Amino acid sequence: MAKGKKWILVKAFDGLPKPTDLKLQEFDIPAVKDGEILVESAFLSVDPYMRAWAASCTPGTTMIGSSVGKVTKSKNPNFKVGDNVIANAGWVSHAVIAGKDGFKVPPFPAGVPLSLAIGALGMPGMTAYFGLLNVCEPKPTDTVYVNAAAGAVGSVVGQIAKLKGCRVIGSAGSDEKVKYLKNELGFDEAYNYKKVTPDKLKKELERLAPKGIDVFFENVGGEASSVIYTHLNKHARVAICGTISNYNTTGAKVTEFVQNTIYNSIKIQGFVVMDFFGKRDAALKDLAGWVKEGKIKYREHVHNGFESMYDAFMDLFSGKNIGKVVIKV
């Protein structure tokens, strides 16, 4: 029987994930039954949400995640061998899934790599697209602020906001990333949050956004976000996408912003991208067009080899990456 590889969760994460929390092991690839397909992973994704959602996983099960790869066997009439498919089967080299659980990747424009199916043209890009356009509904006169702005989601948020005529401010964790945001992605302003600490942030926001902030795309949470909330304008809109600063901490996780939210009639909405998957085709058409035209730029932080999944995952929390973290099998 053919063998595959998978990463299993040995024990629940406690703080920052440790190498001993996960284990790489072989498994027998099951036979493909009627209605199913076998997908061989070409690229796998690691994303911050996996750290939070892993809390719902039972030790001994496959680590949560997604991949894009080719169909190598099919007993489903909607898929043929050679089709590119996204599989939400976890950290696996091969996945046998029901056809209804696979998303067939449409043809990309010439020169656009398949790996973008789990990046700017996949879940992160869709998250940016729907979170900004559907949740926050930006207007051309708006000032948009996004944190974790050099990451897979934040970098696309800022670029879409610029396409919609907004003024865009971002924060990131190094001077290199700040230069990337301003010089390559076209952000109007950006700062290094490791230098502009929460105690200095109020003054920095007064300089960068003297007229206040109308849209806040929240990826981080924590003390700095509490300061940002105090700088929001009346009727500002906030999309809460994630709180990566809290994922590896224990104890109470409180962001103090309630009073300002009430007084300024601020709209705050948490969301998950799956809420909008019924509109995925239209979003993909827009995103692919913008990538083809060079209006959305992207970077990938690539790890080579299935064995590098853990190291790639940890890069998310150390801030080593610019853009999407991808594992090339």
C-alpha positions as CSV (number, residue, x, y, z in Angstrom):
1,M,0.0,0.0,0.0
2,A,1.3,3.5,-0.9
3,K,2.5,5.6,2.0
4,G,1.9,9.3,2.8
5,K,3.1,11.6,5.5
6,K,1.2,13.7,8.0
7,W,1.8,15.8,11.1
8,I,-0.2,14.9,14.1
9,L,-0.9,16.9,17.2
10,V,0.7,15.0,20.1
11,K,-0.6,17.3,22.8
12,A,-2.4,20.6,23.1
13,F,-0.3,23.7,22.7
14,D,0.5,25.6,25.9
15,G,2.0,28.9,25.0
16,L,4.3,28.9,22.0
17,P,4.1,25.6,20.1
18,K,7.0,23.3,20.8
19,P,8.6,20.7,18.6
20,T,7.4,18.0,20.9
21,D,3.8,19.1,20.5
22,L,3.8,17.8,16.9
23,K,5.0,14.6,15.3
24,L,5.7,13.6,11.7
25,Q,4.6,10.1,10.8
26,E,3.8,7.9,7.8
27,F,0.4,6.5,7.1
28,D,-1.2,4.2,4.6
29,I,-3.0,6.1,1.9
30,P,-6.6,4.7,1.9
31,A,-8.3,3.4,-1.2
32,V,-10.3,5.9,-3.2
33,K,-14.0,5.1,-3.0
34,D,-16.9,6.2,-5.2
35,G,-17.3,10.0,-5.1
36,E,-13.8,10.5,-3.7
37,I,-10.5,11.9,-5.1
38,L,-6.9,11.5,-4.1
39,V,-5.0,14.8,-3.9
40,E,-1.2,14.9,-3.8
41,S,-0.1,18.1,-2.1
42,A,2.1,20.5,-4.1
43,F,2.0,23.4,-1.6
44,L,0.8,23.6,2.0
45,S,-0.2,26.6,4.0
46,V,0.5,27.6,7.5
47,D,-1.6,30.5,9.0
48,P,-2.0,32.1,12.4
49,Y,-5.6,30.8,12.8
50,M,-4.2,27.3,13.1
51,R,-2.7,28.1,16.4
52,A,-6.1,29.2,17.8
53,W,-8.2,26.5,16.1
54,A,-5.8,23.7,17.2
55,A,-7.4,24.0,20.7
56,S,-10.4,22.2,19.3
57,C,-8.3,19.3,17.9
58,T,-8.0,16.1,19.8
59,P,-4.4,14.9,20.5
60,G,-3.5,12.2,18.1
61,T,-5.4,13.7,15.1
62,T,-3.9,15.4,12.1
63,M,-2.9,19.0,12.5
64,I,-5.4,21.4,11.0
65,G,-4.6,23.1,7.7
66,S,-5.0,23.2,3.9
67,S,-3.0,22.5,0.8
68,V,-3.2,22.8,-3.0
69,G,-2.2,19.9,-5.2
70,K,-3.1,17.6,-8.1
71,V,-5.7,14.9,-8.4
72,T,-3.8,11.6,-8.9
73,K,-6.9,9.3,-8.7
74,S,-10.5,10.1,-9.1
75,K,-13.8,8.3,-8.7
76,N,-15.8,11.5,-8.9
77,P,-17.2,12.6,-12.2
78,N,-16.6,16.3,-11.4
79,F,-12.8,15.8,-11.1
80,K,-10.2,14.3,-13.4
81,V,-6.6,13.3,-12.9
82,G,-4.4,16.4,-13.2
83,D,-7.0,18.9,-11.8
84,N,-5.6,21.3,-9.2
85,V,-7.6,21.2,-6.0
86,I,-7.6,22.8,-2.6
87,A,-8.0,20.3,0.2
88,N,-8.7,21.2,3.8
89,A,-7.4,17.9,5.1
90,G,-4.7,19.2,7.4
91,W,-0.9,18.8,7.3
92,V,-0.8,15.9,4.9
93,S,1.2,14.9,1.9
94,H,-1.7,13.0,0.3
95,A,-5.4,13.3,1.1
96,V,-8.4,11.2,0.0
97,I,-11.4,13.5,0.2
98,A,-15.0,13.5,-0.9
99,G,-15.5,15.6,-4.1
100,K,-17.8,18.0,-2.2
101,D,-14.9,18.8,0.1
102,G,-12.5,19.8,-2.6
103,F,-12.4,23.2,-4.4
104,K,-11.2,22.9,-8.0
105,V,-8.8,25.7,-8.7
106,P,-9.7,27.6,-11.9
107,P,-7.0,28.4,-14.5
108,F,-4.8,31.3,-13.3
109,P,-3.5,34.0,-15.7
110,A,-0.2,33.1,-17.4
111,G,2.8,33.4,-15.0
112,V,0.7,33.3,-11.8
113,P,2.0,30.4,-9.6
114,L,-0.2,27.7,-8.3
115,S,0.9,28.5,-4.7
116,L,-1.2,31.7,-4.8
117,A,-4.2,29.4,-4.5
118,I,-3.4,29.3,-0.8
119,G,-2.2,32.9,-0.7
120,A,-3.3,36.0,-2.5
121,L,-5.8,34.2,-4.6
122,G,-6.8,31.8,-1.8
123,M,-8.0,32.0,1.8
124,P,-5.8,34.9,2.8
125,G,-6.7,37.0,-0.2
126,M,-10.4,36.2,0.2
127,T,-10.1,37.2,3.9
128,A,-8.7,40.6,2.9
129,Y,-11.2,41.1,0.1
130,F,-14.4,40.3,2.0
131,G,-13.2,41.7,5.3
132,L,-12.4,45.1,3.8
133,L,-15.0,45.4,1.1
134,N,-18.0,43.6,2.7
135,V,-17.5,44.2,6.4
136,C,-15.8,47.6,6.4
137,E,-17.3,49.1,3.1
138,P,-14.5,51.6,2.6
139,K,-15.2,55.0,0.9
140,P,-12.5,56.9,-1.2
141,T,-12.3,59.5,1.6
142,D,-11.5,57.0,4.3
143,T,-8.3,56.5,6.2
144,V,-7.7,52.7,6.5
145,Y,-5.4,51.3,9.2
146,V,-4.2,47.6,9.1
147,N,-1.8,45.9,11.5
148,A,0.3,42.9,10.6
149,A,0.4,44.7,7.3
150,A,3.3,42.8,5.7
151,G,1.6,39.5,6.3
152,A,-0.5,37.4,3.9
153,V,-3.8,39.1,4.7
154,G,-2.7,42.6,5.7
155,S,-0.6,43.2,2.6
156,V,-3.6,42.5,0.4
157,V,-5.9,44.6,2.6
158,G,-3.7,47.6,2.1
159,Q,-3.5,47.2,-1.6
160,I,-7.2,46.8,-2.1
161,A,-7.8,49.8,0.0
162,K,-5.5,51.8,-2.2
163,L,-7.3,50.6,-5.3
164,K,-10.5,51.9,-3.8
165,G,-9.0,55.4,-3.3
166,C,-8.3,55.2,0.5
167,R,-5.4,56.6,2.5
168,V,-3.7,53.6,4.0
169,I,-1.6,53.2,7.1
170,G,0.1,50.0,8.2
171,S,2.2,48.6,11.0
172,A,4.8,45.8,10.8
173,G,7.6,44.4,12.9
174,S,10.8,45.5,11.2
175,D,12.2,48.5,9.2
176,E,12.6,46.1,6.2
177,K,8.8,45.4,6.3
178,V,8.0,49.1,6.6
179,K,10.0,49.9,3.5
180,Y,8.3,47.0,1.7
181,L,4.9,48.5,2.6
182,K,5.7,52.0,1.5
183,N,8.1,51.4,-1.5
184,E,6.6,48.3,-3.0
185,L,3.0,48.1,-2.0
186,G,2.2,51.8,-2.0
187,F,1.0,52.3,1.6
188,D,0.8,56.0,2.4
189,E,2.3,55.6,5.9
190,A,3.8,52.7,7.9
191,Y,5.7,52.3,11.1
192,N,7.7,49.6,13.0
193,Y,5.6,48.6,16.0
194,K,8.7,47.3,17.8
195,K,10.0,50.9,17.9
196,V,6.6,52.6,18.2
197,T,5.5,50.8,21.4
198,P,2.0,51.3,22.8
199,D,3.1,54.1,25.1
200,K,4.3,56.0,22.0
201,L,1.5,55.1,19.7
202,K,-1.0,57.8,20.5
203,K,1.5,60.5,19.4
204,E,2.5,58.5,16.3
205,L,-1.2,58.1,15.2
206,E,-1.7,61.9,15.7
207,R,1.1,62.4,13.2
208,L,0.2,59.7,10.7
209,A,-3.6,60.1,10.8
210,P,-4.3,63.7,12.0
211,K,-7.9,63.3,10.8
212,G,-8.4,60.0,12.6
213,I,-9.0,56.5,11.3
214,D,-12.2,55.4,9.5
215,V,-11.5,51.7,8.9
216,F,-9.5,49.4,11.2
217,F,-8.6,45.9,9.9
218,E,-7.6,44.1,13.0
219,N,-5.2,41.2,12.8
220,V,-3.3,41.5,16.1
221,G,-5.2,42.5,19.2
222,G,-3.4,43.4,22.4
223,E,-2.4,46.7,24.0
224,A,-1.6,48.5,20.8
225,S,-5.1,47.9,19.5
226,S,-6.5,49.5,22.6
227,V,-4.7,52.7,21.6
228,I,-5.9,52.5,18.0
229,Y,-9.5,52.3,19.1
230,T,-9.2,55.6,20.8
231,H,-8.1,57.2,17.5
232,L,-11.2,55.9,15.5
233,N,-13.6,58.4,14.0
234,K,-17.3,58.6,14.5
235,H,-19.0,55.8,12.6
236,A,-15.7,54.0,12.0
237,R,-15.8,50.4,10.9
238,V,-13.7,47.6,12.4
239,A,-13.2,44.1,10.9
240,I,-11.8,41.7,13.5
241,C,-9.9,39.1,11.5
242,G,-7.5,37.8,14.2
243,T,-5.6,38.5,17.4
244,I,-2.2,36.9,16.8
245,S,-0.7,38.7,19.8
246,N,-2.9,36.6,22.1
247,Y,-2.6,33.2,20.5
248,N,0.4,32.1,22.6
249,T,-0.5,33.8,25.8
250,T,-2.4,32.5,28.8
251,G,-4.8,34.2,31.2
252,A,-7.1,37.1,30.5
253,K,-7.0,38.7,27.1
254,V,-8.8,42.0,27.2
255,T,-8.7,45.0,24.9
256,E,-10.1,48.1,26.5
257,F,-12.1,50.0,23.9
258,V,-15.8,49.8,24.9
259,Q,-16.3,53.4,26.0
260,N,-15.0,55.0,22.8
261,T,-16.9,52.4,20.8
262,I,-20.2,53.5,22.3
263,Y,-19.6,57.3,22.2
264,N,-18.5,57.2,18.5
265,S,-21.1,54.7,17.2
266,I,-18.3,52.4,15.9
267,K,-19.3,49.3,14.1
268,I,-17.2,46.2,15.0
269,Q,-17.7,42.9,13.3
270,G,-15.8,39.7,13.7
271,F,-15.8,37.4,10.7
272,V,-14.5,34.2,9.2
273,V,-13.9,34.0,5.5
274,M,-16.2,31.0,5.1
275,D,-19.1,33.3,5.7
276,F,-18.6,34.7,2.2
277,F,-17.6,31.6,0.2
278,G,-20.9,31.9,-1.7
279,K,-19.3,34.9,-3.4
280,R,-15.9,33.3,-3.9
281,D,-16.0,33.2,-7.7
282,A,-16.6,36.9,-8.1
283,A,-13.8,37.7,-5.6
284,L,-11.4,35.4,-7.3
285,K,-12.1,37.0,-10.6
286,D,-11.3,40.5,-9.1
287,L,-8.2,39.3,-7.3
288,A,-6.8,37.4,-10.2
289,G,-7.3,40.4,-12.5
290,W,-5.5,42.7,-10.1
291,V,-2.6,40.3,-9.7
292,K,-2.4,39.9,-13.5
293,E,-2.4,43.7,-14.0
294,G,0.3,44.2,-11.3
295,K,-2.2,46.1,-9.1
296,I,-1.7,43.6,-6.3
297,K,1.8,42.5,-5.6
298,Y,2.8,39.6,-3.4
299,R,5.7,37.9,-1.7
300,E,6.0,34.3,-0.6
301,H,8.2,33.0,2.3
302,V,8.9,29.5,1.0
303,H,10.1,26.5,3.0
304,N,11.1,23.5,1.0
305,G,10.0,20.0,2.0
306,F,7.1,18.5,4.0
307,E,9.4,18.0,6.9
308,S,9.7,21.8,7.3
309,M,6.1,22.3,8.3
310,Y,6.8,23.0,12.0
311,D,9.6,25.5,11.2
312,A,7.4,27.3,8.7
313,F,4.6,27.5,11.3
314,M,6.9,29.0,13.9
315,D,8.0,31.7,11.4
316,L,4.5,33.2,11.7
317,F,5.1,33.9,15.4
318,S,8.7,35.1,15.2
319,G,7.9,37.6,12.4
320,K,10.5,36.2,10.0
321,N,8.1,36.2,7.0
322,I,7.2,38.9,4.6
323,G,4.0,37.9,2.8
324,K,2.6,34.3,2.7
325,V,4.3,31.4,4.4
326,V,4.2,28.5,2.0
327,I,5.7,24.9,2.2
328,K,6.7,23.5,-1.2
329,V,6.6,19.7,-1.2
